[in-house]
Amino acid sequence: MEAGAATLLSAMKIKFECPFCGQRISATTDDIGVRTICPACSKQFNVPDPDAKEKLKESKSNFPPPLLNESKKAAIKTCPKCGEEIPAGEEKCKRCEEKEREKNKEDEITSSEDPDTTDRKKGPGVSVIDGIFEIGVDFFESIARVAGVSYKAVAVWIFCIIWPLVTLGLAGAVVWLLKHR
């Protein structure tokens, strides 16, 4: 096959539905597995593989049949990571499970080689600092729950907005007091 023909085949248009709102979306086959945003509901998901439905149908014999009361749609759901259709009893598609397994292996290798995680003795001050840190994290998580925002949003507001403003205000107060003695 010529290079031009391969490029043409690799960039074929595909159509699929948003797994959240059902909006019809089109993309190219080069975008399969790439994170996208639905233009209708603005939720993010991975562009699904159009061949996945066929693969799922072929592999259905490996899964127990759905109960008689269940509709066909109830027996299939979408993978929360990539949007691929999976049997209702599964949490993730096989591809996402494999990627997660590989990432966990890489993390284990990285953490075991990290010199800071070796058998270093912790002094008494380290456990106190760890305890104070945990109290702070719990406090920020409580604020986040009450405010209905994420922990990260609370940390950004406190450390990047409120704290610098308070510091500038205190510095201004010190300067004013020095001038008006």
ChimeraX commands (.cxc) that place a marker at each C-alpha (Angstrom):
marker #1 position 0.00,0.00,0.00 radius 0.5
marker #1 position 1.27,3.50,-0.82 radius 0.5
marker #1 position 2.03,6.06,1.89 radius 0.5
marker #1 position -0.75,8.37,0.67 radius 0.5
marker #1 position -3.32,5.59,0.90 radius 0.5
marker #1 position -2.18,4.72,4.44 radius 0.5
marker #1 position -2.57,8.38,5.48 radius 0.5
marker #1 position -6.03,8.49,3.92 radius 0.5
marker #1 position -7.08,5.34,5.80 radius 0.5
marker #1 position -5.62,6.52,9.10 radius 0.5
marker #1 position -7.59,9.77,8.99 radius 0.5
marker #1 position -11.07,8.39,8.27 radius 0.5
marker #1 position -14.02,10.20,9.85 radius 0.5
marker #1 position -15.86,8.41,12.63 radius 0.5
marker #1 position -19.11,9.34,14.38 radius 0.5
marker #1 position -19.99,8.52,17.96 radius 0.5
marker #1 position -22.19,9.73,20.79 radius 0.5
marker #1 position -21.14,11.55,23.95 radius 0.5
marker #1 position -21.36,8.95,26.75 radius 0.5
marker #1 position -22.88,11.60,29.05 radius 0.5
marker #1 position -25.52,13.42,26.98 radius 0.5
marker #1 position -25.80,11.44,23.73 radius 0.5
marker #1 position -24.72,14.32,21.47 radius 0.5
marker #1 position -23.56,13.04,18.05 radius 0.5
marker #1 position -19.88,13.99,17.53 radius 0.5
marker #1 position -17.47,13.32,14.68 radius 0.5
marker #1 position -13.69,12.93,14.75 radius 0.5
marker #1 position -11.00,11.11,12.79 radius 0.5
marker #1 position -9.59,7.67,13.47 radius 0.5
marker #1 position -6.34,9.39,14.50 radius 0.5
marker #1 position -8.24,10.81,17.50 radius 0.5
marker #1 position -9.25,7.41,18.96 radius 0.5
marker #1 position -8.30,7.33,22.63 radius 0.5
marker #1 position -7.55,11.08,22.71 radius 0.5
marker #1 position -9.29,13.19,25.37 radius 0.5
marker #1 position -12.06,15.38,23.91 radius 0.5
marker #1 position -14.76,17.71,25.22 radius 0.5
marker #1 position -18.41,17.36,24.25 radius 0.5
marker #1 position -19.64,20.59,22.61 radius 0.5
marker #1 position -23.10,20.12,24.14 radius 0.5
marker #1 position -22.43,19.22,27.80 radius 0.5
marker #1 position -18.72,20.21,28.07 radius 0.5
marker #1 position -17.78,16.92,29.77 radius 0.5
marker #1 position -14.45,15.29,28.93 radius 0.5
marker #1 position -14.01,11.74,27.65 radius 0.5
marker #1 position -11.77,9.79,25.29 radius 0.5
marker #1 position -12.79,9.35,21.65 radius 0.5
marker #1 position -14.07,5.75,21.51 radius 0.5
marker #1 position -12.85,3.10,19.10 radius 0.5
marker #1 position -15.66,2.33,16.61 radius 0.5
marker #1 position -14.37,-1.25,16.30 radius 0.5
marker #1 position -14.80,-1.72,20.06 radius 0.5
marker #1 position -18.51,-2.53,19.63 radius 0.5
marker #1 position -17.65,-5.38,17.29 radius 0.5
marker #1 position -14.91,-6.61,19.62 radius 0.5
marker #1 position -17.37,-6.45,22.50 radius 0.5
marker #1 position -19.95,-8.46,20.55 radius 0.5
marker #1 position -17.30,-11.07,19.68 radius 0.5
marker #1 position -16.17,-11.33,23.30 radius 0.5
marker #1 position -19.67,-11.40,24.82 radius 0.5
marker #1 position -19.43,-15.17,25.05 radius 0.5
marker #1 position -16.83,-14.65,27.83 radius 0.5
marker #1 position -19.35,-12.76,29.99 radius 0.5
marker #1 position -22.41,-14.16,31.75 radius 0.5
marker #1 position -25.70,-13.41,29.95 radius 0.5
marker #1 position -27.77,-10.52,31.33 radius 0.5
marker #1 position -30.83,-11.27,33.43 radius 0.5
marker #1 position -34.04,-11.72,31.46 radius 0.5
marker #1 position -35.52,-8.49,32.85 radius 0.5
marker #1 position -32.53,-6.35,31.82 radius 0.5
marker #1 position -32.63,-4.49,28.55 radius 0.5
marker #1 position -29.68,-4.66,26.18 radius 0.5
marker #1 position -28.58,-1.14,27.23 radius 0.5
marker #1 position -28.53,-2.13,30.90 radius 0.5
marker #1 position -26.06,-4.92,30.07 radius 0.5
marker #1 position -23.58,-2.45,28.55 radius 0.5
marker #1 position -22.11,0.72,30.00 radius 0.5
marker #1 position -19.22,2.99,29.05 radius 0.5
marker #1 position -15.73,2.95,30.51 radius 0.5
marker #1 position -15.38,6.06,32.72 radius 0.5
marker #1 position -11.84,6.67,31.47 radius 0.5
marker #1 position -12.11,6.30,27.69 radius 0.5
marker #1 position -15.82,6.03,26.86 radius 0.5
marker #1 position -15.52,2.55,25.30 radius 0.5
marker #1 position -18.54,0.29,25.79 radius 0.5
marker #1 position -17.99,-2.42,28.41 radius 0.5
marker #1 position -20.16,-5.05,30.12 radius 0.5
marker #1 position -22.17,-3.60,33.03 radius 0.5
marker #1 position -20.30,-5.69,35.62 radius 0.5
marker #1 position -16.89,-4.25,34.67 radius 0.5
marker #1 position -15.40,-1.08,36.17 radius 0.5
marker #1 position -13.04,-0.23,33.26 radius 0.5
marker #1 position -12.26,-1.55,29.82 radius 0.5
marker #1 position -9.35,-3.98,29.45 radius 0.5
marker #1 position -7.16,-1.32,27.79 radius 0.5
marker #1 position -7.58,1.15,30.70 radius 0.5
marker #1 position -6.97,-1.62,33.26 radius 0.5
marker #1 position -3.74,-2.55,31.46 radius 0.5
marker #1 position -2.60,1.09,31.30 radius 0.5
marker #1 position -3.32,1.48,35.03 radius 0.5
marker #1 position -1.41,-1.73,35.82 radius 0.5
marker #1 position 1.60,-0.50,33.81 radius 0.5
marker #1 position 1.49,2.90,35.55 radius 0.5
marker #1 position 1.37,1.23,38.97 radius 0.5
marker #1 position 4.40,-0.90,38.04 radius 0.5
marker #1 position 6.29,2.23,36.94 radius 0.5
marker #1 position 5.33,4.00,40.20 radius 0.5
marker #1 position 6.57,1.03,42.25 radius 0.5
marker #1 position 9.89,1.03,40.41 radius 0.5
marker #1 position 10.27,4.81,40.81 radius 0.5
marker #1 position 9.39,4.81,44.50 radius 0.5
marker #1 position 11.69,1.88,45.28 radius 0.5
marker #1 position 14.61,3.68,43.63 radius 0.5
marker #1 position 13.88,7.00,45.36 radius 0.5
marker #1 position 16.65,7.63,47.93 radius 0.5
marker #1 position 14.25,9.63,50.14 radius 0.5
marker #1 position 12.07,6.56,50.71 radius 0.5
marker #1 position 14.89,4.27,51.87 radius 0.5
marker #1 position 15.34,3.20,55.49 radius 0.5
marker #1 position 15.86,6.70,56.79 radius 0.5
marker #1 position 15.09,7.15,60.47 radius 0.5
marker #1 position 12.42,9.72,61.25 radius 0.5
marker #1 position 13.21,12.08,64.06 radius 0.5
marker #1 position 10.59,13.12,66.65 radius 0.5
marker #1 position 10.03,16.44,64.86 radius 0.5
marker #1 position 9.05,14.75,61.59 radius 0.5
marker #1 position 6.07,12.97,63.15 radius 0.5
marker #1 position 4.89,16.26,64.70 radius 0.5
marker #1 position 5.14,18.00,61.32 radius 0.5
marker #1 position 3.31,15.08,59.65 radius 0.5
marker #1 position 0.54,15.36,62.27 radius 0.5
marker #1 position 0.17,19.12,61.76 radius 0.5
marker #1 position 0.11,18.60,58.00 radius 0.5
marker #1 position -2.68,15.98,58.32 radius 0.5
marker #1 position -4.71,18.35,60.51 radius 0.5
marker #1 position -4.32,21.07,57.86 radius 0.5
marker #1 position -5.36,18.71,55.06 radius 0.5
marker #1 position -8.42,17.59,57.05 radius 0.5
marker #1 position -9.31,21.26,57.71 radius 0.5
marker #1 position -9.02,22.19,54.00 radius 0.5
marker #1 position -11.06,19.13,52.99 radius 0.5
marker #1 position -13.78,20.21,55.45 radius 0.5
marker #1 position -13.80,23.71,53.98 radius 0.5
marker #1 position -13.99,22.22,50.48 radius 0.5
marker #1 position -16.97,20.03,51.42 radius 0.5
marker #1 position -18.84,22.93,53.03 radius 0.5
marker #1 position -18.08,25.29,50.11 radius 0.5
marker #1 position -18.85,22.63,47.50 radius 0.5
marker #1 position -15.47,22.98,45.77 radius 0.5
marker #1 position -12.39,20.80,45.45 radius 0.5
marker #1 position -9.53,20.58,47.93 radius 0.5
marker #1 position -7.25,21.99,45.24 radius 0.5
marker #1 position -9.49,25.06,44.78 radius 0.5
marker #1 position -9.38,25.75,48.53 radius 0.5
marker #1 position -5.58,25.42,48.58 radius 0.5
marker #1 position -5.23,27.79,45.60 radius 0.5
marker #1 position -7.49,30.39,47.22 radius 0.5
marker #1 position -5.68,30.22,50.55 radius 0.5
marker #1 position -2.06,29.99,49.41 radius 0.5
marker #1 position -2.17,31.94,46.14 radius 0.5
marker #1 position -4.77,34.62,46.87 radius 0.5
marker #1 position -5.64,35.13,50.54 radius 0.5
marker #1 position -2.20,34.57,52.07 radius 0.5
marker #1 position -0.36,36.94,49.66 radius 0.5
marker #1 position -3.05,39.63,50.16 radius 0.5
marker #1 position -2.80,39.34,53.96 radius 0.5
marker #1 position 1.02,39.51,53.71 radius 0.5
marker #1 position 0.83,42.66,51.56 radius 0.5
marker #1 position -1.71,44.17,53.96 radius 0.5
marker #1 position 0.53,43.47,56.97 radius 0.5
marker #1 position 3.59,44.84,55.15 radius 0.5
marker #1 position 1.59,47.98,54.31 radius 0.5
marker #1 position 0.52,48.31,57.96 radius 0.5
marker #1 position 4.15,48.03,59.10 radius 0.5
marker #1 position 5.22,50.72,56.63 radius 0.5
marker #1 position 2.35,52.99,57.71 radius 0.5
marker #1 position 3.22,52.50,61.40 radius 0.5
marker #1 position 6.89,53.28,60.75 radius 0.5
marker #1 position 5.99,56.51,58.96 radius 0.5
marker #1 position 3.48,57.67,61.62 radius 0.5
marker #1 position 5.43,57.04,64.81 radius 0.5
marker link #1:1,2 radius 0.2
marker link #1:2,3 radius 0.2
marker link #1:3,4 radius 0.2
marker link #1:4,5 radius 0.2
marker link #1:5,6 radius 0.2
marker link #1:6,7 radius 0.2
marker link #1:7,8 radius 0.2
marker link #1:8,9 radius 0.2
marker link #1:9,10 radius 0.2
marker link #1:10,11 radius 0.2
marker link #1:11,12 radius 0.2
marker link #1:12,13 radius 0.2
marker link #1:13,14 radius 0.2
marker link #1:14,15 radius 0.2
marker link #1:15,16 radius 0.2
marker link #1:16,17 radius 0.2
marker link #1:17,18 radius 0.2
marker link #1:18,19 radius 0.2
marker link #1:19,20 radius 0.2
marker link #1:20,21 radius 0.2
marker link #1:21,22 radius 0.2
marker link #1:22,23 radius 0.2
marker link #1:23,24 radius 0.2
marker link #1:24,25 radius 0.2
marker link #1:25,26 radius 0.2
marker link #1:26,27 radius 0.2
marker link #1:27,28 radius 0.2
marker link #1:28,29 radius 0.2
marker link #1:29,30 radius 0.2
marker link #1:30,31 radius 0.2
marker link #1:31,32 radius 0.2
marker link #1:32,33 radius 0.2
marker link #1:33,34 radius 0.2
marker link #1:34,35 radius 0.2
marker link #1:35,36 radius 0.2
marker link #1:36,37 radius 0.2
marker link #1:37,38 radius 0.2
marker link #1:38,39 radius 0.2
marker link #1:39,40 radius 0.2
marker link #1:40,41 radius 0.2
marker link #1:41,42 radius 0.2
marker link #1:42,43 radius 0.2
marker link #1:43,44 radius 0.2
marker link #1:44,45 radius 0.2
marker link #1:45,46 radius 0.2
marker link #1:46,47 radius 0.2
marker link #1:47,48 radius 0.2
marker link #1:48,49 radius 0.2
marker link #1:49,50 radius 0.2
marker link #1:50,51 radius 0.2
marker link #1:51,52 radius 0.2
marker link #1:52,53 radius 0.2
marker link #1:53,54 radius 0.2
marker link #1:54,55 radius 0.2
marker link #1:55,56 radius 0.2
marker link #1:56,57 radius 0.2
marker link #1:57,58 radius 0.2
marker link #1:58,59 radius 0.2
marker link #1:59,60 radius 0.2
marker link #1:60,61 radius 0.2
marker link #1:61,62 radius 0.2
marker link #1:62,63 radius 0.2
marker link #1:63,64 radius 0.2
marker link #1:64,65 radius 0.2
marker link #1:65,66 radius 0.2
marker link #1:66,67 radius 0.2
marker link #1:67,68 radius 0.2
marker link #1:68,69 radius 0.2
marker link #1:69,70 radius 0.2
marker link #1:70,71 radius 0.2
marker link #1:71,72 radius 0.2
marker link #1:72,73 radius 0.2
marker link #1:73,74 radius 0.2
marker link #1:74,75 radius 0.2
marker link #1:75,76 radius 0.2
marker link #1:76,77 radius 0.2
marker link #1:77,78 radius 0.2
marker link #1:78,79 radius 0.2
marker link #1:79,80 radius 0.2
marker link #1:80,81 radius 0.2
marker link #1:81,82 radius 0.2
marker link #1:82,83 radius 0.2
marker link #1:83,84 radius 0.2
marker link #1:84,85 radius 0.2
marker link #1:85,86 radius 0.2
marker link #1:86,87 radius 0.2
marker link #1:87,88 radius 0.2
marker link #1:88,89 radius 0.2
marker link #1:89,90 radius 0.2
marker link #1:90,91 radius 0.2
marker link #1:91,92 radius 0.2
marker link #1:92,93 radius 0.2
marker link #1:93,94 radius 0.2
marker link #1:94,95 radius 0.2
marker link #1:95,96 radius 0.2
marker link #1:96,97 radius 0.2
marker link #1:97,98 radius 0.2
marker link #1:98,99 radius 0.2
marker link #1:99,100 radius 0.2
marker link #1:100,101 radius 0.2
marker link #1:101,102 radius 0.2
marker link #1:102,103 radius 0.2
marker link #1:103,104 radius 0.2
marker link #1:104,105 radius 0.2
marker link #1:105,106 radius 0.2
marker link #1:106,107 radius 0.2
marker link #1:107,108 radius 0.2
marker link #1:108,109 radius 0.2
marker link #1:109,110 radius 0.2
marker link #1:110,111 radius 0.2
marker link #1:111,112 radius 0.2
marker link #1:112,113 radius 0.2
marker link #1:113,114 radius 0.2
marker link #1:114,115 radius 0.2
marker link #1:115,116 radius 0.2
marker link #1:116,117 radius 0.2
marker link #1:117,118 radius 0.2
marker link #1:118,119 radius 0.2
marker link #1:119,120 radius 0.2
marker link #1:120,121 radius 0.2
marker link #1:121,122 radius 0.2
marker link #1:122,123 radius 0.2
marker link #1:123,124 radius 0.2
marker link #1:124,125 radius 0.2
marker link #1:125,126 radius 0.2
marker link #1:126,127 radius 0.2
marker link #1:127,128 radius 0.2
marker link #1:128,129 radius 0.2
marker link #1:129,130 radius 0.2
marker link #1:130,131 radius 0.2
marker link #1:131,132 radius 0.2
marker link #1:132,133 radius 0.2
marker link #1:133,134 radius 0.2
marker link #1:134,135 radius 0.2
marker link #1:135,136 radius 0.2
marker link #1:136,137 radius 0.2
marker link #1:137,138 radius 0.2
marker link #1:138,139 radius 0.2
marker link #1:139,140 radius 0.2
marker link #1:140,141 radius 0.2
marker link #1:141,142 radius 0.2
marker link #1:142,143 radius 0.2
marker link #1:143,144 radius 0.2
marker link #1:144,145 radius 0.2
marker link #1:145,146 radius 0.2
marker link #1:146,147 radius 0.2
marker link #1:147,148 radius 0.2
marker link #1:148,149 radius 0.2
marker link #1:149,150 radius 0.2
marker link #1:150,151 radius 0.2
marker link #1:151,152 radius 0.2
marker link #1:152,153 radius 0.2
marker link #1:153,154 radius 0.2
marker link #1:154,155 radius 0.2
marker link #1:155,156 radius 0.2
marker link #1:156,157 radius 0.2
marker link #1:157,158 radius 0.2
marker link #1:158,159 radius 0.2
marker link #1:159,160 radius 0.2
marker link #1:160,161 radius 0.2
marker link #1:161,162 radius 0.2
marker link #1:162,163 radius 0.2
marker link #1:163,164 radius 0.2
marker link #1:164,165 radius 0.2
marker link #1:165,166 radius 0.2
marker link #1:166,167 radius 0.2
marker link #1:167,168 radius 0.2
marker link #1:168,169 radius 0.2
marker link #1:169,170 radius 0.2
marker link #1:170,171 radius 0.2
marker link #1:171,172 radius 0.2
marker link #1:172,173 radius 0.2
marker link #1:173,174 radius 0.2
marker link #1:174,175 radius 0.2
marker link #1:175,176 radius 0.2
marker link #1:176,177 radius 0.2
marker link #1:177,178 radius 0.2
marker link #1:178,179 radius 0.2
marker link #1:179,180 radius 0.2
marker link #1:180,181 radius 0.2
view
